[in-house]
Amino acid sequence: MKGIILAGGLGSRLFPCTKVTNKHLLPVFNKPMIYYPILTMVNAGLKDIMIVTGGGSAEDFIKILGDGGEFGLKISYAYQEGEGGIADALRLSESFAQGEKIFVVLGDNILDDDISEDINDFEKQERGAKIFLKEVTDPERFGVAEIRDGKVSGIVEKPKNPKSNFAVCGLYLYDNSAFEIIKTLKPSGRGELEITDVNNVFIERGDMTYAVLDGWWTDAGTFESLLKASNLVAKKEGFIF
């Protein structure tokens, strides 16, 4: 299985900090944000990953991460022009995936759980996709999954009236057909290729499974969530504030 971390975008919600660097290089407690999705992949046993980035600070990833040897990994890089959306960024990794299943993590997602068992289960899954869900108090900020009869029946992006409290976390497991799905997508009202549309195709096919995270999970794309992420990591490492 190949690992893909999506770390592009302008990070406009974190201006002015992101005027000088990519948001995924900002600190979350005592490490750059990008370290956390990398460590999630390391803990899951992956050895070969690609980081898709963009903007004017792409070279800084190489300065900080190099070829991945520090983590026992091989790291490749791809560059996304503009802001075409998460699915557009994922599209750039097709040749890197080489037909294998992929584990995709958004670069600002940080979690407490060890998900290696879930990934091993997906390796045994004949085809399709698997997503991770977390029950939250503010589901309207996220893609929201509706569960019926133990299956995901659909995902709605940032709904005004969510049908559940299950947020779709920025961690996705796909077979290689994800790239063919992306080629069929049309830009959303935001002008982007949406990862929710990819997930809904797998759901329509009946090929989607899911796992619910037990521990904490957060993104770090706003000042509020960046602070939350730093505090959660600090507490996990034994620091009290």
N, C-alpha and C positions, 0 to 999 in steps of 0.2 A: 504494500500500500504506500502511496505517495502522500506527503503532507503539503498543503498549500495554505499560506497565510496571506490574507488580503489586507494590505496596509497602505492603501492609496488615499485619495480625497484631499480636500483642502483643510479640513478640520476647522471650519469657520466658526463653530460654536465655542472653540477654544482660542479665538483671537483675543488679545494680540500675541499670545505665546506662540501660536502656529504661524506667525508672520516670519519667523526665523528658523523653524524646523518643522518636520513632519510630526503630527500629534503622537504617533506611535513611538517616538523617541523621547517623549516627555517622561519624567520620573513618576512611577507609582511606588510610593515609599522609597525603597533603596535600590530599585532597578529600573532601567528603561522599560516602558510599557511593552515593547515588542518581546522582551524576555519571557513574559508569562505565557503567551501562546506557544512559543518555542518549547518551553519547559513542559507544557501540556503534551506536546508531541513526543518529546523525549521520554516522558513517563509512560506514554502509550507504546513505546518501543519502536517508533519510526526512526529511520536513519537518513532519509533522502527527502528534503523539502525545498519548496520554492516560495520566495517572498515576492508578491506583486505589489509594487509601490508606484508612486507618481509624484507630481509636483516638483519643486525646486530643490528638494533636500534628499533626493534618492541616493546620492553618493554617500550620504552620512550613514546609511545602513551598512554599507561595505566597511566603512571605517570602524563601526562598532562591532559588527558581527563577523566580518571577514568571510571565510569559506565555511564557517560552521564548526571548525575543528575544536574550538573551546567547549562545544556542547556534545562532541562525538557525532556530529552530523556532517552531511554534505549539503550546503546551502547554495541554491541557484537563485537568480533574480530575473524579474521581468518588469517592464515599465509600461504603465497605463497612461496614455495620452488623455488629458481632460478628465471629466467626471461622467463616465458612461454607466455607472452603477456597479453593484457587486457582481452581478452575473456577467457583465462585460469584462470586469477584471478577471474573473475565473476563466473566461474564454481564452485568455492569454496563456494559460497553463496547459492547454490540450497536448501539445507536443511533449511537454515535460512528463505528463501522466503516462504516456506510452501504453495506453490501453488498460492500465491498472485501476483498481478502486482508489478513491481519494478521500482524504480527511481534510476538510476545509474549515479554517478558523478565522473569524474576523479579528484583526490585530488589536482591537480594543476590548476584547472579551477576556475576563479573568474569572476563574472558578476555583472552588475548594475541592471538588470531587476528584477522585481517581477514576477515570472513565475507561481504563484499559480493558476491563471486562466487556464493556459495551462495544468497544471497537473489535475485540476478538469475536463477539457474537455476530457483528456485521460481516466480518471476514467469512463467516459460515453462511451468511444470507446469500441465497442464490443470485439475486439481482435486486435492483431498486435503490432505495435511499433510507437513511435513518436520521432523525433530527432529535435534538435535546430540548426539553421543555423545563420551565421553572415557574411555579406559581408565584405571582407578584401582586402587589397592591395597586400598581399603575399600568395595567395591560395596554391602555390606549397609546402608550409610547412605543409599542413593539408590534411585530407580527404576532397575531393571536391565533392559537390552534383551537379548533372545536373537536371534541372527542365524542364519538358515538360508538357504542358497543365495543369499546376497547380499541378503537382505531381512530386515526386522525381523519376527519371527514372534510376538512378544509382549513385554509389559513387566510386570514384577512389582515392586511397591512394597516397598522395604526387606526383601528376602527373607533368611531365615536361612541358606539355602544357595543363593547366587547361581549361576545357570547360565552366567554370563559375568562379565567384569570391566568391561563397558561400562556406565557410568553415563549416564543420560539427563540432560543438562544442562538448566538452566532457561531454555532458549531454544527457542521453538516457532514454526513457520510454519504458518498454517492458511488454508484458504478459509473462506468465510462460513458453511458448513454446521456449523462448530464450535459455533455458538450454538444450532442446532437439536439437536445432540447433547447439549449441556448440559441442555436442557429435559427430556431423557429420563432423566437420571441420578437415582439415589437416593443418599442419604447413606451413606458408608462407616461402618465400625465406630467411626471417630473422630467421626462426626457431621458430616462434611464432604463436599462435592462434589469428587471427586478429578480432577486433570488427567490422571493415568494412565488413568482410565476413558475420558476423551475420546480419548486417544491409541490405546487399544486398539480403540475403535470404528473409527477410521481404518484400523488394521491389519487388522481383520476384513473391511473393505470392499476391501482390497487397494490402498488409496490413500495409503500411508505410504512416504516415502523418508527417507534419512538422510545425514548427513555426519559424519565423525570429525574432531574438532579436533586439529590438530598441536601447537599451543603449549600453554601452561599454562591451566588453568581452575580456578576455585574458587568455592564459595559463601562467604559471610561471616556466617553465622547463629549461630556459636558463638564463644566467645573464642579457641579454637584456630584456627579458620578465618579469623577476623577478623585475627589476627596474621599468619597465613600470607599472606592477601591483601595486607596492608600491606607485608610484606617483598618479595613478588613485584613489586608496583608500584614500590617503592623501587628494587629492583634494575634494573627495566626503565628507570627514569629516571636510572640512573647512580649511585645512592647505594649504598655498601657498608656493611654492618653486621657 
